[in-house]
Amino acid sequence: MKIAIQGEPGSFSEEAALNLLPQAKIDCCPSFREVFAHLADRVVDRALIPIKTPWPARSPKTTTCCANTKPSSWPRRNCASSII
């Protein structure tokens, strides 16, 4: 299984993805937009994205990308979950 994340190797997102699916191949993307594009184009099987962070600010780019993506364009469960 291939999972797209926003971030670089060694990031918290990569660590989270490997904790969930240790055998997964990680596709590190420079932007949330690219993560969603890879998912829509079926370059990856799933995407792991942060919805909330421990910092005071939310992840607005994540929720915006999720909200602007057509539901039929990729196999998602729910935009409230962290892995889709």
C-alpha positions in Angstrom: 0.0 0.0 0.0 1.2 3.5 -0.9 0.3 6.4 1.4 0.7 10.1 0.5 1.7 12.5 3.2 2.5 16.2 3.3 6.0 16.5 4.5 9.5 15.2 4.3 11.0 11.9 5.3 11.3 11.8 9.1 8.3 14.1 9.6 5.6 13.4 12.2 3.2 12.6 9.3 5.6 9.9 8.0 6.0 8.5 11.6 2.2 8.4 12.0 1.7 6.6 8.6 4.3 4.0 9.4 2.8 3.5 12.9 -0.6 2.8 11.3 0.8 0.7 8.4 4.4 -0.4 9.0 4.8 -2.0 5.5 3.4 1.0 3.6 5.5 2.9 1.0 5.4 6.6 1.8 5.0 9.2 -0.9 6.3 12.5 0.6 4.6 15.5 -1.0 5.6 19.2 -0.6 2.0 20.4 -0.4 -1.5 19.3 0.7 -2.7 20.1 -2.8 -0.2 17.5 -4.2 -1.3 14.9 -1.6 -4.9 15.3 -2.8 -3.9 15.3 -6.5 -2.0 12.0 -6.0 -5.0 10.5 -4.3 -7.4 11.7 -7.1 -5.0 10.4 -9.8 -4.7 7.1 -7.9 -0.9 7.5 -7.7 -1.4 6.4 -4.0 -3.9 4.1 -2.3 -4.5 6.4 0.7 -3.5 9.7 2.1 -2.7 10.6 5.7 -3.4 14.2 6.5 -3.5 16.2 9.8 -6.9 17.7 10.6 -5.9 19.2 13.9 -2.5 20.0 15.3 -1.3 20.4 18.9 -0.6 24.0 18.1 -3.2 26.8 18.5 -3.7 27.1 14.7 -5.6 24.5 12.8 -4.6 23.1 9.4 -6.8 25.3 7.2 -5.1 24.2 3.9 -6.0 20.6 4.8 -9.7 21.3 5.4 -9.9 23.6 2.3 -8.3 20.9 0.0 -10.7 18.3 1.4 -13.7 20.5 1.0 -12.8 21.5 -2.5 -12.3 17.9 -3.8 -15.1 16.2 -5.5 -16.3 13.3 -3.4 -16.4 11.0 -6.5 -12.8 11.8 -7.5 -11.1 9.7 -4.8 -12.0 6.9 -2.4 -12.4 8.7 0.8 -14.1 7.7 4.0 -14.6 11.0 5.8 -12.7 14.3 5.7 -12.8 14.3 9.5 -10.6 11.2 9.7 -6.8 11.5 9.4 -6.4 8.7 6.8 -8.4 8.6 3.7 
